[in-house]
Amino acid sequence: MKNLNKLKSALYNQNPGENIENVVYNYKMRVCFTKLGEDGLVDMHEYSRMPEFYKYLTGLNPHNNEEDTRKYMALLLKRIDSGYYGGGAMYWFLRLRTSNKVIGTFGLVGVDLNNGTAILGKGLSPKYWGKGIMFEAMWVMLKYCFDELRINTINTITHNKNQPNIALMQACGARELFDNETSKLDKKRSNYLELILKKSEINLNKSLAFAKIGSV
């Protein structure tokens, strides 16, 4: 893997979507990505305390207070500094453009620029489920990974009962790993499904088309 300092420079250089116009294909973008910071703590805590947010998240529990959320954010920031899953790591807030409200987070971990691989994780406030927002966010994130970072393969894991997320990922071009493909995860869990997104196999415009279904 490339030197971690060089990797950090690539990740810190810009936020996903900074080079994208606000209006794409006559569709007005609703969300944007920003780096983690104290200014998003209250909003992050708002959805981090919702039990439904953790329905398919094993090992995590609703936050009882803002200090719980602050500690979790500190954990993510530590991963950015030290790396995670054997590679670089970066996390962003997902915000509404109209109000700057934080409504979720996206993360890339195990980033290996030499091999062009990374692992994607994400979470969205339950208040904004079913509005097409994640299709838009995925379009921006995939363009960032494939066009800016020159990543070729993205792995992700989801609970096998989380049908909305599975449908989202498959609509964006994800599929299950073939038998001859290497898992990026440290251990297999029977109730989880590992999916893969390959630059050569997806149609980015499809995810943006699905985003138009919902509106905030």
N, C-alpha and C positions, 0 to 999 in steps of 0.2 A: 504494500500500500504506500502511496505517496506520503512524504513527510507530513505529520499532523498539522504543523504550522501552515504549510501550503494549502492543505485541505481546509483549514479554518478560514483562510483568506478567500477561498472559493465560495464557502458557505456564507460568510459574513458580508461579502461584497454587496449584495442586494437582497431585497425580499422578493419572493415569488410574485410575478405579475407586474413588477415596477416598470417594465418596458412595454406593457400592453396598454393600449388605449382603453378608455372607459367604456367606449361603445365598440363592440365587435360584431360584425355581420348584422347590423341593425339591432343588436341586443345590448341593452344597457347593463353593465356589470354591477352587481349588488354587493359584492364582498371584496375585501382586500386582506393582504397578509402584512403583519408587522411583527417585530421582534418582541419577545417576552419582556415585561417590565412591571413595576409597581403600579403604573397607571391603569393596568388592566385587572388588578387583583380583585376588586369588588365584583366586577362582572364575571370573572372566572369563578369566584366563590358562589355566585348566584346559581349557576348550573351544577357546580361541583357538590352541592348539598342535596341535589335532587336524587331520590332513590332510583327513579326510572333510568337515570343516566348510566347506572352501573348494572343494568339488567344482564348484560352479556360480558361484563368485565370481571374476570376471576381475580381474586386477591386484592381488590380495591374496594373501599367503603366510602359512603357519603361523608363529606367533610362536615364537622360539627361547628366550626367557626372559621373566621378568616385566617387565623394562625395555621390551621391545618392546610389551607390553600397556599399560604405563603411558604410553608415547608415543602409542599409538593412542587411549587414553582422553583424553589431553591434546588431541589433534586434535579429538575430538568436543566437548569442552568449549569449545574455541576457536570452533567453529561455533556453539555456543549463544550465545556472546558477540557474534559478528560477523555471524551469519546465514549461510545457504548456499543455493545455487540461486536467488538473487534474492529471498529472503524469510527469515522467521524460522526458527530451528531448535531442536529440543529432542530430547534422548535420555533414555531410561530403562533401568534394569536391569529384567529380568523375574526375579522370585524365587519360590521355593516358599514358600507360607505356613507350612508346618509347620516348616521348618528355616531359613528366610530365605536359603537358598542361591541365588546368582545362577546362572541357567541360560540366559540370553540377553539380548538388547537389542532395543529398539524405537526407531525414530527418525522424527520428522516434520521435513522440510526444505522449503524453498521455500514456507513458510506465508504465505499472503496472506489476511488476515481480511477485507479489503475485497471481494475477489472470491470468498471462501469456498473456497479451493483449497489443497492441500498434496500433498506426495509422501511416501509411506510406505516405510520400509525396516525390516527385521527380521532377526534371526538367533537360532537356538535350538541349544543344545548337542546334538550327535548322540546323547548318552545318553538324551535325552528325545524323540527322534523317534518318531512313530507312537503316541503316547499320548493324543492329543486335546487336548494342552495349547494348541497354537496356535489352535485354534478358540475356546477360552475367552479367550485373550489378545486375539484379534481382536475378539471380542464386546465386551470392555471398551474396547479402543482405539477402535472405531468409535462406541460410545456416547459416549465422551469427545469425539471429533472432531465428531460430528454434533449432540450435545446441549449440550456445554459450550462448545466453540469456535465452534459454528455454521458449521462447514465443510460445504459441499455436495458437493464433488467431491474425491476422493482418487485420485491416480495412483500407480502402482507399476510397477516393471520386474523381470522375472525371466528367467533363461535359458530358452530354448525347450525344453530337455531336462529341465528341473526339474519333472517331472510332479507330484510330491507338492505342491509349492508352488502350481502352477497349479490343481490340484484344490482345494486349500485356499481359494485366493482366489475361484475360481468358486463354490464352495459358500457362501461368504460374500456372494455377489452380484456379484462382479467380472466384467467382460466386456472384450473388445478394443475399442479406440477405433473409432468410426465415422469415415468419411472426412472428414466436416465438423467433427470435433472436434480441438481444438488439443493437440498433444503438449506435455507439461511438461518433456521431457527435452532436454538441450543438443545431443545428437547421436543419430542412429539407428545401431543395431548390428544386423547381419543375424541374429545368433544370439540376440538378445534379443527378448522380447515385452513390450509395454507394455499394462497393464490399467488399467481405471478402475472406481472404486466411486462411485456416485452415491446420495446420501441418498434420492432419490425412487424408487430401483429395488431396494433391498435389503430383505431380511427378517432383522433382527438375531437374532430368536429361533432361526433355523435354525442359525446357527453355534454357539450354546450347546447346541443339541440334539446336534450332532456331537461336542461336547466330552465328553458323557457316555459315549461309546464307550470311552474309555481311562481309566486311573487310575494314579496313582503311589503 
